[in-house]
Amino acid sequence: MKITYELSEAEQVAKDIINQAKTKTILFYGDMGVGKTTLIKKIVEVLGSEDEVSSPTFSIVNEYNLKDGKLYHFDLYRLKSTEEAYDFGIEDYLDSGCWTLIEWPEKVDISLFDEYDEVRINLDTHNKRTLELI
């Protein structure tokens, strides 16, 4: 799936990602400020969480309650190594069967993730984004 959108259309994009993803683990790639967190907030809302959604930049992971389980939102930007991810038990989250949305996955060894989908976002001209779900 490849689409171009404005941030005002993020809710529909979130629905499209949920419907098209083959797994519940989604890795989000894109430059700082491209809208990864904004899109993840919409995904959390669309999946039915009533929790307040915020960026986990300093906590590394935020947990949200869904009607049928949990969702984990990671921001790995501050990690210096894959070992740090193992230190906080990332494999337990990945093995939980819950939705797991990860920003900055390039900060760790990709072999950490077994099955996953990738979302790649680029900022285009006139504040539009191009998103590719792989």
Backbone hydrogen bonds, N-H to C=O, Kabsch-Sander energy under -0.5 kcal/mol:
donor,donor_aa,acceptor,acceptor_aa,energy
3,I,131,L,-2.5
5,Y,129,R,-2.7
9,E,6,E,-2.4
10,A,7,L,-1.9
13,V,9,E,-1.9
14,A,10,A,-2.7
15,K,11,E,-2.0
16,D,12,Q,-2.3
17,I,13,V,-2.5
18,I,14,A,-2.4
19,N,15,K,-2.3
20,Q,16,D,-1.9
21,A,17,I,-2.5
26,I,24,K,-0.6
26,I,100,T,-2.5
27,L,117,D,-3.0
28,F,102,I,-3.4
29,Y,27,L,-0.6
29,Y,119,V,-3.3
34,V,31,D,-1.7
39,L,35,G,-2.1
40,I,36,K,-2.4
41,K,37,T,-2.6
42,K,38,T,-1.6
43,I,39,L,-2.1
44,V,40,I,-2.5
45,E,41,K,-2.1
46,V,42,K,-3.0
47,L,43,I,-2.2
48,G,45,E,-1.8
49,S,44,V,-2.0
60,I,56,P,-2.6
61,V,59,S,-1.6
62,N,73,H,-2.4
64,Y,71,L,-2.8
66,L,69,G,-3.2
69,G,66,L,-1.2
71,L,64,Y,-2.2
72,Y,99,W,-2.7
73,H,62,N,-2.7
74,F,72,Y,-0.5
74,F,101,L,-3.1
75,D,60,I,-2.4
76,L,103,E,-2.3
79,L,76,L,-1.8
85,A,81,S,-0.9
86,Y,82,T,-1.9
87,D,83,E,-2.3
88,F,84,E,-1.4
89,G,86,Y,-1.3
90,I,85,A,-2.2
92,D,89,G,-1.3
93,Y,89,G,-1.1
94,L,90,I,-2.5
95,D,91,E,-1.8
96,S,93,Y,-1.3
99,W,70,K,-1.1
100,T,24,K,-3.2
101,L,72,Y,-3.1
102,I,26,I,-2.7
102,I,100,T,-0.5
103,E,74,F,-2.9
103,E,101,L,-0.5
104,W,28,F,-1.2
107,K,104,W,-1.7
108,V,105,P,-1.8
112,L,109,D,-2.2
113,F,110,I,-1.8
114,D,112,L,-0.5
117,D,25,T,-2.5
119,V,27,L,-3.2
120,R,118,E,-0.5
120,R,132,E,-2.6
121,I,29,Y,-2.4
121,I,119,V,-0.5
122,N,130,T,-2.2
124,D,122,N,-0.6
124,D,128,K,-4.0
127,N,124,D,-0.7
128,K,125,T,-1.3
129,R,5,Y,-3.5
130,T,122,N,-2.7
131,L,3,I,-3.2
131,L,129,R,-0.5
132,E,120,R,-2.2
133,L,1,M,-2.9
134,I,118,E,-3.0
134,I,132,E,-0.6
